[in-house]
């Protein structure tokens, strides 16, 4: 069973942001990376799936329509993590993640404590467990927010630029963990991301948006071609898929206009 989108549109402030986005599928056990230039509609797409923005079109999860469900019903099946992970809560890291777990999953306290400790360890947050959220850096808060998301064990987890505030080590560590989490829990993960090298390395499937429309979808090898990058990003790029090494997308130059290609 899958997440499926067909003919999905969304208007914000009288402007159409998503224009009949169609033919997109996300599978359990996989990371689907949502890519495209600034203003392509990536965040709006995630917010529309989550029900935060009102959309028109067909939207289903495991064969059940999401469009007809209340926000409360959607929240039981999916979780959306926005780019802004700031918090004014006066809680420690451990308390914040434990609260996220207990709000969604009914279980014995000892089981909840074990799950929280495991999530903190997996995201290298154990040394920060007793620190207050207000004392954390932006990157640390981002990892705590990811921990709060995964301990809820949603069927569908959507993350908007989850590595934007992270250093290189933690970008790789977080995406590696999310990849293993998706496979282990057979969850559907959709991640909006700008770094094409990270998308090529960790995603099983890509959705490409441009100007609010779905351009294409498929495996990284099918999608990330020099021709497609020229069309979507207006860049000349070299794409390599070396055996036994991470793929490499190397921008060579920015085009002044698509007519220069």
C-alpha positions in Angstrom: 0.0 0.0 0.0 1.2 3.5 -0.8 0.7 7.2 -0.5 -0.8 8.4 -3.8 -1.4 11.9 -5.2 -3.4 12.7 -8.3 -4.6 16.1 -9.5 -3.6 17.8 -6.3 -3.9 21.6 -6.3 -3.6 24.2 -3.6 -4.2 28.0 -3.6 -2.6 30.3 -1.0 -3.6 34.0 -0.8 -5.4 33.8 -4.1 -2.4 32.4 -5.9 -2.3 28.8 -7.2 0.8 27.2 -5.7 0.2 23.5 -6.6 -1.2 22.9 -10.1 -2.7 19.4 -10.4 0.3 17.5 -9.1 -0.3 14.0 -10.3 1.2 10.5 -10.6 3.2 10.6 -7.4 3.6 7.5 -5.3 5.6 6.8 -2.1 6.1 3.2 -0.9 6.5 1.8 2.6 10.0 1.1 3.7 11.5 3.7 1.5 12.7 7.3 1.6 11.0 9.5 -1.1 13.0 12.7 -1.6 11.0 15.7 -2.8 13.3 18.0 -4.8 13.0 21.1 -6.9 14.2 24.8 -6.9 13.1 27.4 -4.4 9.4 28.3 -4.9 8.6 24.9 -6.6 5.9 24.2 -4.0 7.7 21.5 -1.9 6.7 22.8 1.5 3.1 23.5 0.3 2.8 20.0 -1.0 3.8 18.5 2.4 1.5 20.9 4.2 -1.4 20.0 1.9 -0.8 16.2 2.4 -0.8 16.9 6.2 -4.1 18.8 5.9 -2.6 22.1 7.1 -3.4 23.7 3.8 -6.6 23.0 1.9 -6.1 21.2 -1.4 -8.3 19.8 -4.2 -7.6 16.5 -5.8 -7.2 12.8 -4.9 -5.0 12.0 -1.9 -4.9 8.6 -0.3 -2.9 6.6 2.2 -3.1 2.8 2.1 -6.1 3.0 -0.1 -8.1 5.4 2.2 -8.8 8.9 1.2 -7.0 11.5 3.4 -9.0 14.4 1.9 -12.2 13.3 3.6 -10.6 12.8 7.0 -10.4 15.4 9.8 -7.1 16.8 11.0 -7.4 14.6 14.1 -7.8 11.5 12.0 -4.9 12.4 9.8 -2.7 13.1 12.8 -3.1 9.5 13.9 -1.7 8.2 10.6 0.9 10.8 9.7 3.3 13.3 11.1 4.6 16.5 9.5 7.9 18.1 10.7 8.3 21.7 9.4 11.5 23.5 8.8 11.1 25.7 11.9 11.7 23.5 14.9 12.1 26.2 17.5 10.2 25.7 20.8 9.4 27.8 23.8 8.7 24.7 26.0 10.5 24.6 29.3 11.5 20.9 29.0 14.6 18.8 28.9 15.4 16.9 25.7 14.4 13.6 27.3 11.1 15.1 28.6 10.3 16.6 25.2 10.8 13.3 23.4 9.0 11.3 26.1 6.0 13.7 25.9 5.8 13.2 22.1 5.8 9.4 22.6 3.2 9.4 25.3 0.8 11.7 23.4 0.6 9.2 20.6 1.3 5.7 21.9 -0.5 4.0 24.9 2.0 1.7 26.6 3.6 1.0 30.0 5.9 3.8 31.2 9.0 1.5 31.1 8.4 0.7 27.5 8.1 4.4 26.7 11.4 5.2 28.5 13.2 2.4 26.5 11.8 3.8 23.2 12.9 7.3 24.0 16.4 6.3 25.2 16.8 4.3 22.0 15.8 7.2 19.8 18.1 9.6 21.6 21.0 7.1 21.3 20.4 6.6 17.6 20.5 10.4 16.9 23.5 11.0 19.2 21.4 13.0 21.6 22.0 11.0 24.8 24.7 13.5 26.1 22.1 16.2 25.8 19.2 14.3 27.4 19.0 16.5 30.5 19.7 19.8 28.8 16.8 22.2 28.3 15.5 22.8 24.8 16.2 26.5 25.1 19.9 25.8 25.6 20.4 23.9 22.4 21.8 25.0 19.1 19.7 25.1 16.0 21.1 21.8 14.8 20.6 20.1 18.1 17.0 21.3 18.2 16.5 19.9 14.8 17.7 16.4 15.8 15.4 16.6 18.9 12.5 17.4 16.7 13.3 14.4 14.5 13.5 12.2 17.6 10.1 13.5 18.6 8.7 12.6 15.2 10.1 9.0 15.0 9.1 8.0 18.5 5.5 8.6 17.4 5.9 5.8 14.8 3.7 7.4 12.2 2.6 5.4 9.2 3.6 8.4 7.0 6.4 10.7 8.2 7.0 13.9 6.2 10.1 16.1 7.0 10.7 19.5 5.5 14.5 20.1 5.1 15.4 17.9 8.1 19.1 18.4 7.6 19.1 22.2 6.9 20.7 23.1 10.3 23.0 20.1 10.6 26.7 19.8 10.1 28.0 17.2 7.5 28.5 14.5 10.1 25.0 14.8 11.4 23.4 15.1 8.0 24.8 11.7 7.1 24.0 10.2 10.5 20.4 11.4 10.5 19.6 10.3 6.9 21.3 7.0 7.5 19.1 6.5 10.6 15.9 7.6 8.8 16.7 5.2 6.0 17.0 2.3 8.5 13.9 3.5 10.4 11.8 3.4 7.2 13.0 -0.1 6.4 12.5 -1.4 10.0 9.1 0.0 10.6 7.9 -0.1 7.0 6.9 3.5 7.3 6.5 5.8 4.4 9.0 8.7 4.5 8.8 11.8 2.3 11.6 14.3 2.8 11.9 17.7 1.1 15.6 18.3 0.5 17.8 20.6 -1.5 21.1 18.7 -1.5 20.9 16.5 -4.6 23.9 14.4 -3.5 22.2 13.5 -0.3 19.0 12.8 -2.2 20.8 10.5 -4.6 22.6 8.7 -1.8 19.8 8.0 0.6 16.5 8.2 -1.3 14.9 5.2 -3.0 12.6 7.4 -5.0 12.4 11.0 -6.1 9.6 13.4 -6.8 10.5 16.5 -8.8 8.5 19.7 -8.6 8.9 22.9 -10.7 6.6 25.9 -10.5 4.0 23.9 -8.6 3.8 21.1 -11.1 5.2 17.5 -10.9 7.9 17.2 -13.5 8.8 13.5 -13.0 9.3 10.8 -10.4 11.4 7.7 -10.3 14.7 6.3 -8.9 17.6 8.6 -8.4 19.3 7.1 -11.5 16.3 7.7 -13.6 15.6 11.3 -12.4 19.1 12.8 -11.9 20.3 13.3 -15.4 22.2 16.3 -16.8 19.3 17.0 -19.1 16.7 17.0 -16.2 18.9 19.2 -14.0 19.3 21.6 -16.9 15.5 21.8 -17.3 14.6 22.0 -13.6 17.5 23.9 -12.1 18.9 25.8 -15.1 22.4 24.4 -14.4 25.0 22.3 -16.3 25.9 19.4 -14.1 28.0 16.2 -14.2 26.4 13.2 -12.7 28.4 10.1 -11.6 27.3 6.7 -10.3 30.6 5.1 -9.3 30.5 1.5 -8.2 30.9 1.1 -4.5 30.9 4.8 -3.8 28.2 7.4 -3.2 26.7 9.1 -6.3 28.0 12.6 -7.2 26.1 15.5 -8.7 28.6 18.2 -9.5 27.2 21.6 -10.8 29.5 23.0 -13.5 27.9 26.3 -14.2 24.6 28.2 -13.8 22.7 29.1 -16.9 21.7 32.7 -17.4 18.5 31.4 -19.0 17.2 28.2 -20.4 17.9 29.6 -23.8 21.7 29.3 -23.1 21.5 25.5 -22.9 
